């Protein structure tokens, strides 16, 4: 019988195993920075870091329990209250996308400056928040960390020139991720919906950036909860409660779930068969509904609002999804026609990163 390993030796063996390998982004995130001729635009002034209470008006204020009737005045109030946050999300994503395409250092300098100022101000970290406020926190985190992933993992190593700023920014992302875990954990099943899935995507992005296995595991656990909410016909009960917006919210649930599954796959965790292929079942139900919403209308008793479903970028989930599955010819054509996808909530050019790194395990 072999001698028993001393505790420290045993720990060293365990830590050297593949289960403890550094977390990775999917292959396309490792692409080199492009090079183009031309002059970069001037860097705009940094939006004022938002350090106030995360107490924002819901755009569905005054709606019934379905939370499906848009309050136009409330939406204007919400847009005004969150203007600086949304500006940071969208413009930082554009700056990073522009840098990855062109290699123009001025774009990267600008993005780093913006993020560093918000990180140094401890922005978005208020402990005073309502549901809309904590939702904005995790949405912003997913947008910003999702874009940062391209810089973090690019073989060109663009962040090597910014060690101090990168450390501050990534520490800020990690604090926001820890807020997110606290705020979206242990919810009753009736309250776990697309918000929780978007929270899990933001935490997955930070888990890979910071190599935090605990955050990775939390995100995977949230995916599994989501997968087990998908019924045999591909419906999500909590999204069906959204009445005329049920189909739109089923579609809205797919981007974070597809991203989590793709990132899990890149780290040796295959989520495709959770609850007997729940992600694929949900995707197929949504694509069928987009073609003919009658089944959703019948189940909800409400004619479906198709306005969101007519926007091509709402199908950005097809990019990661079709890297996981052998999508049908019809779905592949849809992916091609609607793309290339550039979704700021998913960190930018998802078609670019997933076309550059097609999953070897596609089936």
C-alpha positions, 0 to 999 in steps of 0.5 A: 500500500502506498504511503499516505501523502502528508497534508501539504504534499497532498494539497500540492498534488490537488492544486496541480490538477486540471480542476484548479486550472485558471479560468478561461474565456472562450477561444475567440476572446484570445484574438489579437488586436486588429491594426488599421490606419487612421486617427482615433476620435478624441476621448470624450469627458468621463461621465460623472461616476455614479456614487448615489443611492441605487434607488431608481424608478421602474419603467413599469411603475403602476403596472399590475402584477404582470409588470407588462404595461410600460409607464412612459413617464416612469420610463423617461424618469428611469432613463434620466436617473440612469443616464450616466451609467448607461452612457458608461456602459455603451461608450466603454463598449464602443471604445473597447470594440473600436480598439480591438478592431483598429489597435488605436491606443487612444481608444484604449487609453480612453476606456481605461481612464473612464473605468479607472475613474469609476473604480476609484470612486467606488461607483455603483456600490451603494448599499441603499438600493431598490429592485431597479437599482440592484438590477442596474448594478448587475446589468452595468457589471455584465456590460463592462466586464463582458467588454473587459474580457476581450482586453484581458484575454487577447494574445496581444496583452493590451492591459500589460501597459496598465498594471495599476489601473487594471488592478483597480478596475478588476478589484472594482468588478469583483466588489460589484460581483460580490454585491450581485451574489449577495443580492440575487442569492436564495430567492424563492423560485417564484422570483427567479427570472431573467433578472437572476440570469443576467446577474449570473452572466455578470458574475460569470464574466468577473469570475473568469476575469478574476479567476474566482472559482467560487463566483464561477460555481455560483453562476453555474448554479444559477444556470442550473436553477434556470434550466430546471425552470424550463418545462417540457415544452420550453416555457418559463413559468415566471416569464409566462406571467408577463402577459403580452410580453411573455415571448419577449421576456423568454427571448430576453432570458436567452442571452445570459443563459447562452453566455454562461453555457459557453463560458462554462463549456470553455472551462470543462463544464458542459451545461447543454444537457441540464434538465434534458437539454433545457437551453435548446428547448427554450431556444427552439420555443422562442424561435418558433414563437418569433415566427408564430406567437399563437402558442404564447398568446393562447397560453397567456390569454394575451396577444403578444407584443412583438415590437422587441422581437423585430429588433435584430440585436435582440437575438444576439444569443444566437452567436454563443448558442450556435457555438454550443449546438449544431444549429439547424440550417434555418437557424444558422441562416437567421444568425447570419442574416441578423448578425453580426451581433454587437450587444453592449449588454454582452460586452460587444461583438459576440459574433466576432468572438464566437466566430473566431473560436468555434466550439470543438464540442459542437454537436 
